[in-house]
Amino acid sequence: MAVKTRTKSTDREVLNRLAKLGEDVAAQIKRSRDPAVEIPVRSLANVRFDERRSIIELGDQTQARNFFNVGMAKKFMQTLLVAAGCKEFVESGKTTSLRDLYYRLKHTMTDSDENTFDEQEESDPIIEDLEVALDTLREELHLFASNKGAMVGNITLIDSGDTIDCRRQGSGGWSVPSIVEGNVIEFGKIDAAFVLFVEKDAVWRRLNEDKFWKKHACILIHGGGQPARGVRRLLWRFAVEAKLPVYVFVDNDPWGLYIYSVIKQGSINLAYESSRMAVPSARFIGLSTFDREAFDIPRDVCIRLNDEDRRRAKQILEYPWFQKKAWQKELTQMLRDDLKMELEALSTKRNISFMSDEYLPQKLKKKEWLD
């Protein structure tokens, strides 16, 4: 199976949106109005859960960022600076890092001791503001972050014109870039039956060394903990474009469950991108609290929940997307047992390849997953 796709917003569309932003500001100035940019509010108060689509979405609240406002003037200027910088890169067909864009835009203003930006922590949120204001991904603005995550498996990719056979990536795998859009990363031949996302690099390496992906005809990918946007976008493309089932393999603790939640429903921080990142069809394949008994996992590999774990578990219990009976049972039992397990706990069961040879194959065969 080969899948070809294009990005939702072409460079021309993105340039049109950037140009319109500038034209709107210029038109306000010509009419002697206080120039302003309308920015959707990115806060918990403006986030809702769409039960029909099963994703977290941003609401419709907005805030005007005015030039003639002491508290907003600097951010107004920064917003236009970042927009202009992105426009330059989209026009040139080149990409740059978030860090490089910050340095390119940072300078001391004439006849002033004021810098345009003091730290990158100022420019990154502006980029996110532009994403939501223009309804475009930062990757479509030609901005990238450092690679995070790796992948092997039954798929061939065309990466910027180069053919990458993920069946021949050795022990390290193909490094997942932050820009994985269809005009950069094209899906070639796919012989995979499903995708397995693994929370941790160490566990991914065990599965890769055991050639789990080869024995079970799948794609094996990890995010090094909380998956970066490139990994999440790739999972979305596998599910939506290639129509592959996505299974999530994370620690048995509230933080592992949150990683699953972010992959499946999206995150509050990036609610404005859920429609292009969340994978509602993703399934939780483990590690479950009930696996201790089902697989006779020794008690001495478990860890007592700490106060922060308990607080987080109770918080997750209240999430609308965790109200299914099976999930309430899972979380309630975790709190009742007051225990958690890391994926590595499975390596203590008889042999180091237990998760590759028995645990995951049984889960897949018996369809023992949570939805």
C-alpha positions in Angstrom: 0.0 0.0 0.0 1.3 3.4 -0.9 -0.2 6.6 0.4 0.4 10.0 -1.3 -0.8 13.2 0.3 -0.3 16.9 0.4 -0.4 19.3 3.3 -3.8 20.8 4.1 -2.4 24.3 3.7 0.0 24.9 0.7 2.7 27.5 0.9 0.5 29.8 -1.2 -2.4 29.5 1.2 -0.1 30.2 4.2 1.3 33.2 2.4 -2.1 34.5 1.7 -3.1 34.2 5.4 0.1 36.0 6.5 -0.4 38.7 3.9 -4.0 39.2 5.0 -2.8 39.6 8.6 -0.5 42.4 7.5 -3.1 44.0 5.2 -5.7 44.1 8.0 -3.2 45.9 10.3 -2.3 48.4 7.6 -6.0 49.1 6.8 -6.6 49.9 10.5 -3.7 52.3 10.5 -5.0 54.0 7.3 -8.3 54.5 9.0 -6.5 56.1 12.0 -7.6 53.2 14.3 -5.6 51.6 17.0 -4.1 48.6 15.1 -4.9 45.3 16.6 -4.5 41.6 16.0 -7.2 39.2 17.1 -5.8 36.1 18.9 -7.9 33.2 20.0 -7.6 32.6 23.8 -5.4 29.6 24.5 -6.5 28.7 28.1 -8.3 26.0 30.0 -11.4 28.3 30.2 -11.6 28.2 26.4 -11.2 24.5 25.9 -14.0 21.9 25.5 -14.4 18.2 24.8 -16.3 17.4 21.6 -17.9 14.1 22.5 -19.1 13.4 18.9 -15.5 13.7 17.5 -13.9 12.6 20.8 -11.3 15.3 20.8 -10.4 18.3 22.8 -11.1 21.5 21.0 -10.4 25.2 21.4 -13.4 27.4 22.0 -14.2 30.7 20.1 -13.1 33.2 22.7 -10.6 35.8 21.3 -8.6 38.7 22.6 -7.5 41.8 20.7 -3.8 42.5 20.9 -3.6 46.3 20.5 -0.6 48.5 19.7 -1.8 51.5 21.7 -2.0 49.5 24.9 1.0 49.6 27.3 0.4 46.0 28.4 0.1 44.7 24.8 2.3 46.9 22.6 5.4 44.7 22.9 3.5 41.5 22.1 1.7 43.2 19.2 5.1 44.2 17.8 6.5 40.7 18.4 3.5 39.1 16.7 4.2 41.1 13.5 7.9 40.4 13.7 7.4 36.7 13.9 4.8 36.8 11.1 7.2 38.7 8.9 10.0 36.2 9.7 7.8 33.2 8.8 6.7 34.9 5.6 10.3 35.2 4.5 11.0 31.5 5.0 7.8 30.4 3.3 8.5 32.6 0.3 12.1 31.3 0.1 11.0 27.6 0.4 13.5 27.2 3.3 12.9 26.1 6.8 14.5 27.1 10.1 14.5 26.1 13.7 12.5 27.8 16.5 15.8 28.7 18.1 17.2 30.2 14.9 14.1 32.3 14.3 14.4 33.7 17.8 18.0 34.8 17.2 17.2 36.2 13.7 14.5 38.4 15.2 16.2 39.5 18.4 17.8 42.9 18.4 17.9 46.1 20.4 15.5 48.7 19.0 17.0 52.0 17.7 17.4 54.7 20.3 16.3 52.3 23.0 17.6 49.8 25.5 14.6 47.6 24.7 15.1 44.3 22.9 12.6 42.8 20.6 12.9 39.5 22.5 14.9 38.8 25.6 14.5 35.0 25.7 13.2 32.3 23.4 10.4 31.8 26.0 8.9 35.0 24.5 9.0 34.0 20.8 7.7 30.4 21.1 4.3 31.4 22.5 4.0 34.0 19.7 4.5 31.3 17.2 1.7 29.3 18.8 -0.5 32.4 18.7 0.1 32.7 15.0 -0.7 29.0 14.5 -4.1 29.4 16.0 -4.8 32.8 14.5 -3.9 31.7 11.0 -5.3 28.1 11.4 -2.0 26.7 10.3 0.7 24.4 11.8 4.1 25.9 12.7 5.5 23.3 10.3 3.5 24.9 7.5 5.2 28.2 8.6 8.5 26.4 7.8 9.5 26.2 11.5 10.9 23.0 13.0 12.0 21.7 16.4 14.7 19.2 17.2 14.1 15.6 16.2 12.5 13.5 18.9 11.5 9.9 18.7 12.5 7.0 16.4 10.8 4.5 14.1 11.4 1.2 12.5 9.0 -1.2 10.7 7.3 -2.3 7.6 7.1 1.0 5.7 9.1 2.9 3.1 9.2 6.7 3.3 10.2 9.3 0.8 11.9 12.0 2.9 12.6 15.2 1.0 13.1 13.0 -2.1 15.3 10.4 -0.4 13.9 6.8 -0.1 14.0 5.6 3.5 13.4 1.8 4.1 12.4 1.6 7.8 13.0 -2.1 7.7 16.7 -1.4 7.4 17.4 1.2 10.1 19.5 -0.9 12.5 19.3 -0.4 16.3 18.7 3.3 16.3 15.8 3.6 13.8 14.8 6.5 11.6 14.9 9.7 13.6 11.4 11.4 13.5 11.7 15.0 12.4 9.3 17.7 13.6 8.1 18.4 10.0 6.4 15.3 8.8 3.8 16.9 6.5 2.9 15.2 3.2 5.0 17.5 1.0 8.1 16.5 3.0 7.5 12.9 4.2 5.6 10.8 1.7 4.4 7.3 2.5 5.6 4.7 0.1 5.1 0.9 0.4 3.4 -0.1 3.7 3.2 -3.7 4.7 2.2 -3.1 8.3 -0.9 -4.3 10.0 -0.8 -1.8 12.8 1.3 0.9 14.6 2.7 0.4 18.1 3.6 3.6 19.9 6.0 2.9 22.9 6.5 5.5 25.6 10.1 4.9 26.3 13.2 4.6 24.2 14.7 1.8 26.3 11.5 -0.4 25.8 11.4 0.5 22.1 15.0 -0.7 21.8 14.1 -4.0 23.4 11.3 -4.5 21.0 13.4 -3.5 18.1 16.3 -5.8 19.1 13.8 -8.6 19.4 12.5 -7.7 15.9 8.9 -7.5 17.2 8.0 -5.3 14.2 9.2 -7.9 11.8 7.5 -10.9 13.6 4.2 -9.0 13.9 4.2 -6.9 10.7 3.9 -3.5 12.3 5.5 -0.1 12.6 7.3 0.5 15.9 7.6 4.1 17.1 8.6 5.9 20.3 8.3 9.5 21.5 10.9 9.5 24.3 8.2 10.1 26.9 5.6 12.7 26.1 5.6 12.5 22.2 6.7 15.6 20.3 4.4 17.1 17.7 6.2 15.4 14.8 5.5 12.0 16.4 1.9 12.9 17.1 1.4 14.2 13.5 2.9 11.0 12.1 0.6 8.8 14.3 -2.4 11.0 13.0 -1.3 10.4 9.4 -0.9 6.6 9.9 -4.4 6.5 11.4 -6.2 8.8 9.0 -4.3 8.5 5.7 -3.0 4.9 5.9 -6.0 3.6 7.9 -3.7 1.7 10.3 -4.8 0.8 13.9 -2.7 2.6 16.5 -1.9 0.9 19.8 -0.3 2.8 22.8 2.1 1.0 25.2 2.9 3.2 28.3 3.8 2.9 32.0 1.1 1.9 34.4 0.9 5.2 36.2 -1.1 8.5 35.8 1.6 10.0 33.6 1.5 7.1 31.2 -2.3 7.3 31.0 -2.0 11.0 30.3 0.4 10.3 27.4 -2.3 8.0 26.0 -4.9 10.7 26.5 -2.8 13.2 24.6 -2.4 10.9 21.7 -6.1 9.9 21.6 -8.0 13.1 22.5 -5.3 15.8 22.1 -3.9 18.1 24.7 -5.2 21.2 26.4 -2.1 23.2 25.4 -2.5 22.3 21.8 -6.3 22.1 21.7 -6.3 24.2 18.5 -4.5 21.5 16.7 -6.4 18.5 17.9 -8.2 17.9 14.6 -4.7 17.4 13.0 -3.0 15.6 15.9 -5.5 13.6 18.0 -6.1 10.0 17.1 -9.5 9.1 18.6 -9.2 5.5 17.3 -6.0 4.9 19.3 -6.2 2.0 21.8 -4.5 1.5 25.1 -2.7 -1.9 25.0 -1.0 -1.6 28.4 0.4 -1.5 31.0 -2.8 -2.1 32.9 -3.2 -2.3 36.7 -5.0 -5.7 36.1 -1.9 -7.1 34.3 -0.2 -7.7 37.7 -2.6 -10.6 38.3 -3.2 -11.6 34.7 0.5 -12.0 34.0 1.6 -12.9 37.6 3.9 -9.9 37.8 5.9 -9.9 41.1 4.8 -7.5 43.8 8.4 -6.4 44.4 8.7 -4.6 41.0 5.7 -2.3 41.8 6.2 1.2 43.2 4.0 3.0 45.7 2.0 6.0 44.4 3.2 9.3 45.7 1.0 12.3 46.5 1.4 13.8 43.1 0.5 10.4 41.5 -2.7 10.2 43.5 -3.6 13.8 42.8 -3.1 13.3 39.1 -5.0 10.0 39.0 -8.0 11.6 40.7 -7.9 14.5 38.2 -7.8 12.1 35.3 -10.8 10.2 36.8 -12.8 13.4 36.2 -11.9 13.9 32.6 -14.9 13.5 30.3 -13.0 11.3 28.0 -12.2 8.8 30.8 -15.8 8.3 31.9 -16.2 4.9 30.2 -16.8 2.1 32.7 -13.6 0.3 31.9 -11.5 3.4 32.4 -13.2 4.2 35.7 -12.5 0.7 36.9 -8.8 0.9 35.8 -8.1 4.2 37.6 -10.1 3.3 40.7 -8.2 0.1 41.0 -4.9 1.9 40.6 -5.8 4.2 43.5 -7.2 1.4 45.6 -4.0 -0.7 45.2 -1.9 2.5 45.6 0.7 1.0 43.2 2.2 1.8 39.8 4.4 -0.1 37.4 6.9 0.9 34.8 7.0 -1.0 31.5 10.4 -2.4 32.5 8.5 -4.4 35.2 7.6 -6.9 32.4 11.3 -7.7 31.9 11.5 -9.3 35.3 8.9 -11.9 34.3 10.9 -15.0 33.4 13.1 -13.3 30.7 14.0 -10.0 29.3 12.0 -10.5 26.1 8.8 -11.4 27.9 7.0 -8.3 26.6 8.0 -9.1 23.0 7.4 -12.9 23.1 4.3 -13.2 25.3 2.8 -10.0 26.7 2.1 -8.0 23.6 1.3 -11.0 21.3 -1.3 -12.2 23.9 -2.8 -8.7 24.2 -3.1 -8.4 20.4 -4.4 -11.9 19.8 -7.1 -11.6 22.5 -7.8 -7.9 21.8 -7.1 -7.0 25.4 -7.0 -3.3 25.1 -8.9 -0.3 26.4 -10.6 2.1 23.9 
